[in-house]
Amino acid sequence: MELKLRKTGNSLATTWPKELLSRLNVKEGDRLYTVETPHGVLVTPYDPKFGKTMDAARRVMARDRDALKELAK
C-alpha cells in the first residue's frame, strides 16, 4: 500500500484508506505510535510503553497476589 505525503501548513500529512483505518480500529483523534524494527517502521495504535508498564504490573500482581487480596477486602 502506498501513502502520499502532502504539505499541510509547516508539516507533512497523509491520508489513510478507510479500510486500513478500520483494520487498525482507529478513528479521527486517536493516536498512532511508531516502533522501529529490523524490517522498517511499524505503525500501531498500541502504545509500546503502556505494554511494558502492564507487563511489569502483571509481574507485581502475580508476586504479591495474597497481599493484594487482603487489601481488596
C-alpha positions as CSV (number, residue, x, y, z in Angstrom):
1,M,0.0,0.0,0.0
2,E,1.3,3.4,-0.9
3,L,0.6,6.6,1.1
4,K,1.4,10.0,-0.3
5,L,2.8,12.8,1.8
6,R,1.3,16.3,1.3
7,K,2.3,19.7,2.8
8,T,-0.2,21.0,5.4
9,G,1.0,24.3,6.8
10,N,4.5,23.7,8.1
11,S,4.0,19.9,8.4
12,L,3.6,16.9,6.2
13,A,0.4,14.9,6.3
14,T,-1.0,11.8,4.7
15,T,-4.5,10.3,4.2
16,W,-5.1,6.7,5.1
17,P,-7.6,4.4,3.3
18,K,-10.8,3.8,5.3
19,E,-10.2,0.0,5.1
20,L,-6.8,0.3,6.7
21,L,-8.1,2.6,9.5
22,S,-10.9,0.1,10.1
23,R,-8.4,-2.8,10.4
24,L,-6.4,-0.7,12.9
25,N,-9.6,0.1,14.7
26,V,-8.8,3.8,14.9
27,K,-10.7,6.9,14.2
28,E,-10.1,10.7,14.0
29,G,-8.4,12.0,17.1
30,D,-6.8,8.6,18.0
31,R,-3.1,8.3,18.4
32,L,-0.8,6.1,16.4
33,Y,2.7,5.0,17.6
34,T,5.8,4.1,15.6
35,V,8.2,1.4,16.6
36,E,11.5,0.9,14.7
37,T,12.0,-2.8,13.9
38,P,14.8,-4.6,12.0
39,H,12.5,-4.6,9.0
40,G,11.4,-1.0,9.0
41,V,9.0,1.1,10.9
42,L,5.8,-0.4,12.5
43,V,2.7,1.9,12.9
44,T,0.4,0.7,15.6
45,P,-2.5,2.1,17.7
46,Y,-1.0,0.4,20.8
47,D,1.5,2.3,23.0
48,P,4.5,0.1,23.4
49,K,5.4,1.9,26.7
50,F,2.0,1.1,28.1
51,G,2.5,-2.5,27.1
52,K,5.8,-2.6,29.1
53,T,4.1,-1.0,32.1
54,M,1.3,-3.6,32.0
55,D,3.8,-6.4,31.9
56,A,5.5,-5.0,35.0
57,A,2.1,-4.7,36.7
58,R,1.2,-8.3,35.9
59,R,4.5,-9.5,37.4
60,V,3.8,-7.5,40.6
61,M,0.2,-8.7,40.8
62,A,1.4,-12.4,40.4
63,R,4.2,-11.9,43.0
64,D,2.0,-10.1,45.6
65,R,-1.3,-11.9,44.9
66,D,-2.1,-12.7,48.6
67,A,-1.3,-9.1,49.8
68,L,-3.5,-7.6,47.0
69,K,-6.4,-9.9,48.0
70,E,-6.1,-8.7,51.6
71,L,-6.0,-5.1,50.5
72,A,-9.1,-5.6,48.4
73,K,-11.2,-6.7,51.4
